[in-house]
């Protein structure tokens, strides 16, 4: 009995209906690939799947995964499907280990059965934990301080073991803070419960919220608030396409940080939003978030900073 041939342009994208996954599907299509979105739509959106077919399913459903792999015969996988709320992971660690770790194992088993040897993992700077230096490079020790970061680190280690055992080729992309939306306005960021600083800040500026809470103002930073490296989601998407090309070239195993190279504090982001929108943004101070380090950035934070010139970083989907 014959079998379907692999389509070298077909890429299975788990979590492709989510924020970063959907932007990456657009970038894949623009580069000539066919993104096959595999998503259970718990946090993703069917309207965000515009550049390839949508196959509904859960990464823990091995039978459904096998059906999709058999039908499309992808040559590579981009793995975005995961829970990613640090606070929730502290309250429900088993939920994160089951979905993020066991789900990745299920996916790798499906790949093994169909001899798919290339995968790009959506990882995170949360694998580093508390910064041991101002600069965070890929050589920084990985010591996560919350279950979310630990779940992603375990996935990285599993991929490394599979690479050693059976020749799996993989790249782990450790994101800093994703921000912004598609410059063409075709897709964007939408969550049932929003917990990210820039969308929340702009919601206050737009009058949809009365005020913004700063969680922690006593950190060891220039203005007392957390510092983060905000990277535009379109740049993240392009990085995934470059990673795919690298896997099809000489790269077999690699890990890269994805950031802009500049850190911005919570207060700096809020002040920039005030300048850009011309609106009053009322804030109050609250307690620190559990499980969050004071600074995540690829480079040294600036004493004075402006986000106004960065690539659409203040853009959100309305």
C-alpha positions in Angstrom: 0.0 0.0 0.0 1.4 3.4 -0.9 1.5 6.4 1.3 1.2 10.2 0.8 4.4 12.0 0.0 5.6 14.7 2.3 5.0 18.3 1.2 8.2 20.1 1.9 6.2 23.3 2.3 3.7 22.0 4.9 4.5 23.0 8.4 2.4 21.9 11.4 1.8 24.8 13.7 0.5 23.8 17.1 -1.3 26.7 18.8 -1.5 28.5 15.4 -4.7 30.2 16.3 -3.1 32.0 19.2 -1.4 35.4 19.4 2.2 34.6 18.3 1.2 31.4 16.4 -1.2 33.3 14.1 1.3 36.0 13.3 3.9 33.3 12.5 1.4 31.5 10.2 1.1 34.7 8.2 4.9 35.0 8.0 5.2 31.4 6.9 2.6 31.9 4.2 4.5 35.0 3.0 7.6 32.9 2.8 6.0 30.2 0.6 5.1 27.7 3.3 1.7 26.1 4.0 0.9 26.5 7.8 -1.3 23.7 9.1 -2.8 25.1 12.3 -3.5 22.5 15.0 -5.4 24.2 17.9 -8.0 23.3 20.5 -9.2 26.9 20.5 -9.3 27.2 24.3 -7.3 30.4 24.1 -6.9 30.7 20.3 -9.4 32.1 17.8 -10.8 30.6 14.7 -10.9 34.1 13.1 -7.1 34.3 13.4 -6.5 31.3 11.1 -6.3 32.9 7.6 -3.3 31.5 5.9 -3.8 27.7 5.9 -6.2 25.0 7.1 -7.4 24.7 10.7 -7.4 21.3 12.3 -9.1 21.3 15.7 -7.5 19.1 18.3 -5.6 18.9 21.5 -1.9 18.1 21.8 -2.7 15.5 24.4 -4.9 13.7 21.9 -2.5 11.3 20.3 -5.0 9.7 18.0 -6.1 13.1 16.6 -2.5 14.2 16.2 -1.7 11.0 14.3 -4.7 11.7 11.9 -3.5 15.2 11.2 0.1 14.1 10.6 -1.1 11.3 8.3 -3.2 13.7 6.3 -0.8 16.5 5.7 2.6 14.8 6.1 4.4 18.0 7.3 8.2 18.1 7.2 8.5 20.3 10.3 6.6 21.4 13.4 6.4 24.8 15.1 5.2 24.2 18.7 3.4 27.1 20.3 0.6 25.2 22.1 1.1 25.8 25.8 -0.3 27.5 28.9 1.7 30.7 29.6 0.4 32.5 32.6 3.1 32.7 35.3 0.6 33.5 38.1 -1.8 30.7 37.2 1.1 28.3 37.0 1.9 29.0 40.7 -1.7 28.2 41.6 -2.2 25.2 39.3 1.2 23.7 38.6 -0.2 20.3 37.5 -2.2 22.0 34.8 1.0 23.4 33.4 3.0 20.2 33.6 0.3 18.1 32.1 -0.4 20.4 29.1 3.1 21.9 28.5 5.2 18.8 29.3 2.9 15.9 28.6 1.5 17.6 25.6 5.0 18.1 24.2 5.7 14.4 24.8 2.5 13.5 22.9 3.6 15.7 20.0 7.1 14.2 19.9 5.7 10.7 19.8 3.5 11.6 16.8 6.5 13.1 15.1 8.6 10.0 15.8 5.9 7.7 14.4 5.8 9.7 11.1 9.6 10.3 11.1 9.3 14.1 11.3 12.7 15.3 12.4 12.4 19.1 12.7 10.8 21.2 15.4 10.9 24.8 16.6 9.9 25.2 20.3 8.2 28.3 21.6 10.2 28.7 24.8 10.7 31.6 27.2 13.1 33.8 29.1 11.3 32.5 32.2 13.6 29.5 32.0 16.4 31.8 33.3 14.7 32.7 36.5 16.3 35.4 38.6 18.9 37.4 36.6 22.4 36.8 37.9 23.8 39.7 35.8 22.5 42.8 34.0 23.0 41.1 30.7 21.1 37.9 29.9 22.6 35.8 27.1 21.9 32.2 26.0 24.7 31.1 28.4 22.9 32.5 31.5 22.1 29.6 33.9 18.6 28.3 33.6 17.0 28.2 37.0 13.2 29.0 36.6 11.3 30.3 39.7 7.8 29.3 38.6 6.1 26.2 37.1 5.6 27.8 33.7 9.3 28.5 33.3 10.1 25.0 34.6 7.7 23.3 32.2 9.4 25.0 29.3 12.9 24.1 30.5 11.8 20.5 30.8 10.6 20.6 27.2 13.9 22.0 26.1 15.7 19.1 27.9 13.4 16.5 26.4 14.2 17.9 22.9 17.9 17.7 23.6 17.6 14.0 24.7 15.6 13.2 21.6 18.2 14.9 19.5 20.9 12.7 21.0 18.8 9.6 20.7 17.3 9.7 17.3 18.7 12.7 15.4 15.9 15.2 16.1 16.8 18.7 14.8 15.4 21.5 17.0 15.7 25.1 17.8 14.4 26.6 21.1 13.4 30.3 20.8 13.3 31.9 24.2 11.1 34.9 24.0 11.2 38.0 26.1 8.0 40.0 26.2 5.9 39.8 23.0 4.1 43.0 22.2 2.2 44.7 19.3 0.1 43.4 16.5 0.2 42.8 12.7 1.0 46.2 11.0 -1.5 45.4 8.3 -4.3 45.1 10.9 -5.3 41.5 9.8 -4.7 39.9 13.2 -3.8 41.0 16.7 -3.9 40.3 20.4 -7.1 39.3 22.1 -7.6 37.5 25.4 -10.6 36.8 27.5 -8.7 38.0 30.5 -5.9 40.4 29.7 -2.8 40.5 31.9 -0.2 42.2 29.7 1.1 45.6 30.5 0.9 47.4 27.1 -2.7 46.3 26.2 -3.9 47.1 29.7 -2.2 50.5 29.6 -3.8 51.4 26.3 -7.2 50.1 27.5 -7.0 52.8 30.3 -6.0 55.4 27.7 -9.0 54.4 25.6 -11.4 54.7 28.5 -12.2 51.0 28.6 -10.6 50.7 32.1 -10.6 53.2 34.9 -7.0 52.6 36.1 -3.9 50.5 35.8 -2.2 48.7 38.7 1.6 48.6 39.0 2.5 45.3 40.7 5.6 46.2 42.7 7.3 49.6 43.0 10.2 48.6 45.3 12.3 46.5 43.0 16.1 47.2 42.7 15.7 49.1 39.5 16.1 52.9 38.6 12.4 53.7 39.2 11.5 50.8 41.4 9.4 48.9 38.8 10.1 45.8 36.8 12.2 46.0 33.6 11.3 44.0 30.6 12.5 43.6 27.0 9.5 44.1 24.7 9.9 42.5 21.2 7.3 43.0 18.5 5.3 40.0 17.6 6.0 40.4 13.9 9.7 40.2 14.6 9.1 37.0 16.6 7.2 35.6 13.6 10.0 36.4 11.2 12.5 34.8 13.6 10.5 31.5 13.4 10.8 31.5 9.6 14.5 32.1 9.9 14.8 29.3 12.4 13.0 27.0 10.0 15.4 27.9 7.2 18.3 27.3 9.6 17.0 23.8 10.5 16.9 23.0 6.8 20.4 24.1 6.5 23.4 23.3 8.7 21.8 23.8 12.1 20.9 20.7 14.1 20.4 21.9 17.7 20.3 25.5 18.9 18.7 28.0 21.4 18.3 31.7 20.9 17.0 34.6 22.9 14.5 36.8 21.1 14.4 40.4 22.2 15.1 43.9 21.1 18.2 44.5 23.1 16.7 47.2 25.4 14.9 47.0 28.7 12.0 49.3 29.7 10.5 49.7 33.1 6.8 49.6 33.8 6.8 53.3 34.5 8.6 54.0 31.2 6.0 52.1 29.2 3.1 54.0 31.0 4.8 57.3 30.4 5.4 56.6 26.7 1.7 55.6 26.3 0.7 58.9 27.8 3.0 60.8 25.4 1.8 58.8 22.3 -1.9 58.9 23.1 -2.1 62.3 24.9 -4.5 60.7 27.4 -4.6 60.6 31.2 -3.6 57.1 32.5 -4.4 56.7 36.1 -2.3 54.2 38.0 -2.2 52.7 41.5 0.5 50.7 43.2 -0.1 47.1 44.3 2.0 44.3 45.7 4.6 42.4 43.8 3.6 39.5 41.6 4.7 36.1 42.9 7.2 34.3 40.6 8.3 37.4 38.7 12.0 38.6 38.7 12.7 42.3 38.7 14.4 42.4 35.3 14.4 40.4 32.1 16.3 41.9 29.3 18.9 40.9 26.8 20.9 44.1 27.5 21.4 46.9 30.0 18.3 48.9 30.8 18.4 52.6 29.9 17.8 55.4 32.4 15.8 57.3 29.9 13.9 55.5 27.2 11.3 55.9 24.5 9.2 53.3 22.8 7.7 55.7 20.3 10.2 54.8 17.5 10.0 51.0 17.9 8.1 48.9 15.4 4.4 49.2 16.2 5.0 48.2 19.8 2.0 50.3 20.9 -0.4 48.7 18.4 -3.2 46.4 19.8 -6.2 44.9 18.2 -9.5 46.7 19.0 
